[in-house]
Structure formats: C-alpha cells, structure tokens
Amino acid sequence: EVQLVESGGGLVQPGGSLRLSCAVSGFTLMSYEMNWVRQAPGKGLEWVSYISHTGSTIYYADSVKGRFTISRDNAKNSLYLQMNSLRAEDTALYYCARQGGPSEYPLSYDYWGQGTLVTVSS
Amino acid sequence: QSVLTQPPSASGTPGQRVTISCSGGTSNIERNPVSWYQQLPGTAPKLLIYLNNQRPSGVPDRMSGSKSGTSASLAISGLQSGDEADYYCASWDDSLNVWVFGGGTKLTVL
C-alpha cells in the first residue's frame, strides 16, 4: 500500500525555520517525481515545489523561491522541505504529493499525504 | 489570485448533472494535460481525472473530464450527497515551469 507521511510541522515565529519530512512506503521513491503543495486555512491548494527523480531538476513557486529548499534521499525513502525566513503567509497545511509515473497517471498527483500543519506566528 | 480560474461554487440536486469549468492559458491548459482533484471536508485531495479525461481505477464513470483550447471542464452526473466537496483543476505551466491550480469550486448538493 502506498503511503506518504509528513512530519515536522509546528508553531514557529516569523523569521524562523522548519524542516518538513515526508516518509514514503509501498513504492520505490527514486522512480517518481515529487512535490510539496500547501493549503492555507480555509483556502485553496497552492503548489510549492517540485523535484525530479534524482534531484537534478528543481522548481519553486515565486512565493517561496530563495527561502525554501526541496530535497530528497531516495535511499531513505524520504522527501524534505527546508523552510527558512518563514512569514505569516506561509501558515498552511503542507502536503507531499507523488506525481504519477508515465505508465500510471502521468502529469498528475496520484497520491497525497495527510499533511503537516505549519503555523507562523509570534 | 490563481492562474487557473474556476467558479467559487456550484450546486445541484441529487441525480442532476453539474459542470465545473477551469480556464487557463496557452502555456498551461492548451499545451499540457489537465488533472482534477476532489477534496472532501477534512481530508487530503484525491485524484479524480488525469490527462484531461482519464479516470483512475476506482473513480466512477459519473465523473468525466474534457478539454478544449485553454479551458477544461469536469462533469459529474447522477449527483449524490457524497459528492459534496471542493474540486480543483491543475496543469503544468511550461512557460513559468510551475504547477498551477485553480482556486477551487465548492460543490453543494441541495
């Protein structure tokens, strides 16, 4: 069974840092592109970052560029999001999401975690 | 403001057919596939439609997707109370190299 489990969220002051983790199981992480997507309370989905299979290609939303860093450790079946210089507007539920493989559900997010809540407040 | 435009709300009675639109541009919807997601209250999003009109296994054929030019649509027929949820469209934007989502449509079954 495919599972994605996020952790690392919490309450942090503006300007602070957090590192989110996404532990995956039920599939081989190195075979899939991965993303972080967030959802502010009562708001819609907002894509945050993308990382290719080996980590050689990375993209960020303009709203987090220069502050967030996505990475992965395929050997540890884990995806990460290092978040620095956090702002109140970064408050959200952060989901890790798997992009479907080319022979499965390409160019879509076929599995999502349950999310980890990040609250930025003084 | 989202790059893809969806109506904020939609509604229908049980058994009816409803359609949710998603409007974008050349660099996203026109050139790239659209996917749709259903988010039931308090849960993570679930893939509903991929590659514009394909259903993952387990998604009922009451759900269907279509795309024409810079717009896409999700249709739900035989509306059920369990369909009450937020629905989001998404596509890759190859000019900006970002994923873009619609703002979401809250579907109410009257």
Interface residues (C-beta under 8 A of the other chain):
Chain A: N35 V37 G44 L45 E46 W47 Y50 Y59 A61 D62 Y95 A97 G100 Y105 P106 L107 S108 Y109 D110 W112 G113 Q114 G115
Chain B: S2 N32 P33 S35 Y37 Q39 A44 P45 K46 L47 Y50 L51 Q54 P56 D86 Y88 A90 W92 N97 V98 W99 V100 F101 G102 G103 G104
